[in-house]
Amino acid sequence: LDFFKTAKCIKVNPDTPQKPLRFLVLSTGKTLMTPQPRLRTGFFSVLSKDTIPPEAIRQSCTSAGVAKYGRPIALDSDIKVCDLET
């Protein structure tokens, strides 16, 4: 998909069936945003291939890996989120 090819950051849900998509996002060098389960430590976790050791890319796609390698974004963070209009 063209949207995927040109995107730099992609949001993927933390559900187990989405694990292959989270791996695809990180393995293609894109930034991954995934919502925090029950907003425990923030609103989203952000993961980037640049901050994950190459041997840990697969692990970082799991809930434990997101907790270990992700950077939480708090509900009151000043982030910019944009939607694609089709």
N, C-alpha and C positions, 0 to 999 in steps of 0.2 A: 504494500500500500504506500502511496506517495506520502501520506501524512506521517507514517511511521519513519520512512526514509529521511524526511527532512526535520523531524522533531529532534530536539536536543534533550528534552525532559519529558518523561511519560509517567502517568499515574496508573498504577495497577493495584487492584484490591489484594488484600493479604490472604485470601482464600487459597487453600491447598491446590485446587485445580488450576489456579493462575500461576503456579510456580514455574512452569516452562516459559511463560511469557515474561516473568520477572528476569529469568536467566537470559532470555533473548535480548531484553532491554540492556542489561548490564554487559553482556558479551559483545554487543555492537557499539559499546562506548558511550551509551546514552546515560543520563541521570535518571534514577528511578525514584519516584515518590510513591509511598504506600501509606494508607491511613493507619493510624494507631488503633489496635483493638481496644474498644471501649475507652478511647482517649486517655489511656493510663499515664503516659509520660509526655504527651503532646498531641498535636493534631495530625501531623504526618511525620514519617521518617524519610529522610533523603539519603540515598546511597549513590555513590559515584564510583565508577571503575578505578578512578585515580586514587581513591582512598582505601581500596580493598586489595589485599594481596592476591595475585593471580590464582594461586592455588585455593583461595577461599571464595571465588565467585559463586560456585554452586551452593556452598553453605550459606552465603549471604542472602540467598533467595528464600530461605526458611524463616520461620518466625524467630528462632534463636539467633540466626545470622543477622536478621534485621536489627534485633536488640543489640547485638555485638558491634556491627559495622555501621549501622544507620545513625544519622544525626537527627535528633528529634526537633521538630518545629512546634513551638508552643502555640496555643490558641490565640495569644495576643501578639504573635510575631508580625513584623511588618514585611510580608511577602507579597509578591505580585503574581497573580494567577490569571491566565488568559484562556478564553474559550475559542475554539475554532468555529467560525461560522461557515456553513456549507451553502 
